[in-house]
């Protein structure tokens, strides 16, 4: 009996020690907002909305990107590089692994997708929309052999106002909002 009690106490102490590193509710449960991050060992980052586009109109200019977005294709490419560099710096500063390649085929590395768009509003105002999603490969319950991508966490910012002169600076700033929220939750779930 004493041996069983000692073994149970030791097991309980080990559980408490391993659980104390991770942020938990008073009842010992993992906070729901942290569940998507438990067991996650880095992500691949993909930025959408800033790359080359297909424009479904006949432009009156030699640069259809400029007519559609307000930025030339070169400016969009530069902005895409800058946003990706900003995100890489944020991951580096937070000490969270950014996965660049996978040995798996097909690649099922979890992805943090940052989808950036803006639209012309009224009187020269542009509205920026950024949707940041953690997407993971999951199996269908009805057919476990089928793997699909599902969003397990999401942060959105819709309607951030800016002007054409501030567009690049504000896109870079706003794009990091969801990324920083992701990194904060990731760190909370992986606290030592």
C-alpha positions as CSV (number, residue, x, y, z in Angstrom):
1,X,0.0,0.0,0.0
2,X,2.8,2.4,0.9
3,X,4.6,1.5,-2.3
4,X,1.5,2.2,-4.4
5,X,1.0,5.5,-2.7
6,X,4.6,6.5,-3.2
7,X,4.4,5.5,-6.9
8,X,1.2,7.5,-7.3
9,X,2.7,10.5,-5.6
10,X,5.8,10.3,-7.8
11,X,3.7,10.0,-11.0
12,X,1.6,13.0,-9.9
13,X,4.7,15.0,-9.2
14,X,6.1,14.2,-12.6
15,X,2.8,15.2,-14.2
16,X,2.7,18.5,-12.3
17,X,6.3,19.2,-13.2
18,X,5.8,18.7,-16.9
19,X,2.4,20.6,-16.8
20,X,3.8,23.5,-14.9
21,X,5.8,24.7,-17.9
22,X,2.7,25.1,-20.0
23,X,0.1,27.8,-19.2
24,X,-3.0,26.1,-17.8
25,X,-6.4,27.0,-16.4
26,X,-6.9,26.7,-12.6
27,X,-8.5,23.2,-13.1
28,X,-5.3,22.0,-14.9
29,X,-6.9,22.0,-18.4
30,X,-5.0,23.6,-21.3
31,X,-6.7,26.9,-22.3
32,X,-8.8,26.4,-25.4
33,X,-7.1,29.2,-27.2
34,X,-3.8,27.3,-26.9
35,X,-5.0,23.9,-28.1
36,X,-4.1,24.5,-31.8
37,X,-0.5,25.2,-30.7
38,X,0.1,22.2,-28.5
39,X,2.4,19.8,-30.2
40,X,3.1,22.2,-33.1
41,X,6.8,22.2,-33.9
42,X,7.1,25.2,-36.3
43,X,5.2,26.2,-39.4
44,X,5.8,27.0,-43.0
45,X,4.7,30.6,-43.7
46,X,2.9,31.6,-47.0
47,X,2.0,35.1,-47.9
48,X,-0.9,35.5,-50.4
49,X,-2.3,38.6,-52.2
50,X,1.0,40.4,-53.1
51,X,2.3,38.2,-55.8
52,X,1.6,38.3,-59.5
53,X,-2.1,38.6,-60.3
54,X,-4.4,37.9,-63.2
55,X,-6.4,41.0,-64.1
56,X,-9.8,40.6,-65.7
57,X,-10.0,43.9,-67.4
58,X,-8.3,45.7,-70.3
59,X,-6.0,48.2,-68.6
60,X,-5.5,51.7,-70.0
61,X,-1.9,51.5,-68.8
62,X,1.1,49.3,-69.5
63,X,1.1,48.1,-65.9
64,X,-2.2,46.4,-65.0
65,X,-1.1,45.8,-61.4
66,X,-0.8,49.6,-60.9
67,X,-4.3,50.1,-62.3
68,X,-5.8,47.3,-60.2
69,X,-3.9,47.8,-56.9
70,X,-2.4,51.2,-56.9
71,X,1.1,49.6,-56.8
72,X,3.2,48.6,-59.8
73,X,4.2,45.0,-60.2
74,X,7.7,45.9,-59.0
75,X,6.3,47.7,-55.9
76,X,4.2,44.6,-55.2
77,X,7.2,42.3,-55.5
78,X,9.2,44.6,-53.2
79,X,6.3,44.7,-50.7
80,X,6.0,40.9,-50.8
81,X,9.7,40.5,-50.1
82,X,9.5,43.1,-47.2
83,X,6.5,41.4,-45.6
84,X,8.2,38.0,-45.8
85,X,11.4,39.5,-44.3
86,X,9.3,41.2,-41.5
87,X,7.6,37.9,-40.7
88,X,10.9,35.9,-40.7
89,X,12.4,38.6,-38.3
90,X,9.3,38.2,-36.0
91,X,9.7,34.4,-35.9
92,X,13.4,34.8,-35.3
93,X,12.9,37.3,-32.5
94,X,10.2,35.0,-30.9
95,X,12.5,32.0,-31.4
96,X,9.8,30.0,-33.2
97,X,10.9,27.7,-35.9
98,X,10.0,28.6,-39.5
99,X,10.0,25.5,-41.6
100,X,11.4,26.0,-45.1
101,X,11.4,22.6,-46.5
102,X,9.9,19.2,-45.8
103,X,11.2,15.7,-46.4
104,X,7.6,14.5,-46.6
105,X,5.9,13.9,-49.9
106,X,3.3,15.3,-50.1
107,X,4.2,18.1,-47.8
108,X,2.0,18.2,-44.8
109,X,3.9,20.8,-42.8
110,X,1.5,23.1,-40.9
111,X,1.1,26.4,-42.6
112,X,0.6,29.9,-41.4
113,X,-1.1,31.7,-44.2
114,X,-1.1,35.5,-44.3
115,X,-3.6,36.7,-46.9
116,X,-3.4,40.4,-47.7
117,X,-5.8,42.5,-49.7
118,X,-6.9,46.1,-50.0
119,X,-9.6,47.9,-51.8
120,X,-10.4,51.5,-52.8
121,X,-13.1,53.0,-50.6
122,X,-14.1,56.6,-50.8
123,X,-12.3,59.9,-51.1
124,X,-8.9,58.3,-51.7
125,X,-9.1,56.0,-48.7
126,X,-8.0,52.4,-49.0
127,X,-9.1,49.6,-46.7
128,X,-6.6,46.9,-45.8
129,X,-7.8,43.3,-45.0
130,X,-5.4,40.7,-43.5
131,X,-6.5,37.2,-42.7
132,X,-4.0,35.0,-40.8
133,X,-4.7,31.3,-40.6
134,X,-3.0,28.3,-39.1
135,X,-3.8,25.4,-41.5
136,X,-3.0,21.8,-40.9
137,X,-3.4,18.6,-42.8
138,X,-6.2,16.5,-41.3
139,X,-8.0,13.3,-42.1
140,X,-11.7,13.0,-42.9
141,X,-13.7,11.1,-40.3
142,X,-15.8,9.4,-43.0
143,X,-12.7,8.4,-45.0
144,X,-9.4,8.5,-43.0
145,X,-7.4,7.9,-46.2
146,X,-8.3,11.4,-47.4
147,X,-6.1,14.2,-46.1
148,X,-7.4,17.8,-46.5
149,X,-6.3,21.2,-45.2
150,X,-8.3,22.7,-42.4
151,X,-8.0,26.0,-40.5
152,X,-7.3,25.4,-36.8
153,X,-6.7,29.0,-35.8
154,X,-7.5,32.3,-37.4
155,X,-7.1,36.1,-36.8
156,X,-8.5,38.7,-39.1
157,X,-8.2,42.4,-39.4
158,X,-10.8,44.0,-41.8
159,X,-11.1,47.6,-42.8
160,X,-7.8,49.1,-41.7
161,X,-7.9,52.6,-43.3
162,X,-4.9,54.0,-45.1
163,X,-4.0,56.4,-48.0
164,X,-2.1,55.5,-51.2
165,X,1.0,57.3,-49.8
166,X,1.0,55.1,-46.6
167,X,-0.2,51.9,-48.2
168,X,3.2,50.0,-48.2
169,X,4.1,51.1,-44.7
170,X,0.6,50.2,-43.3
171,X,0.4,46.8,-45.1
172,X,3.8,45.9,-43.6
173,X,2.5,47.0,-40.1
174,X,-0.9,45.3,-40.4
175,X,0.4,42.1,-41.8
176,X,2.5,41.5,-38.7
177,X,-0.6,41.9,-36.4
178,X,-2.0,38.4,-36.9
179,X,1.6,36.9,-37.1
180,X,2.4,38.5,-33.7
181,X,-0.8,37.1,-32.2
182,X,0.1,33.7,-33.5
183,X,3.6,33.9,-32.1
184,X,2.3,35.0,-28.7
185,X,-0.1,32.1,-28.4
186,X,2.6,29.7,-29.7
187,X,5.0,30.9,-27.0
188,X,2.3,30.5,-24.3
189,X,1.6,27.0,-25.4
190,X,5.4,26.1,-25.5
191,X,6.5,28.0,-22.3
192,X,9.3,26.3,-20.4
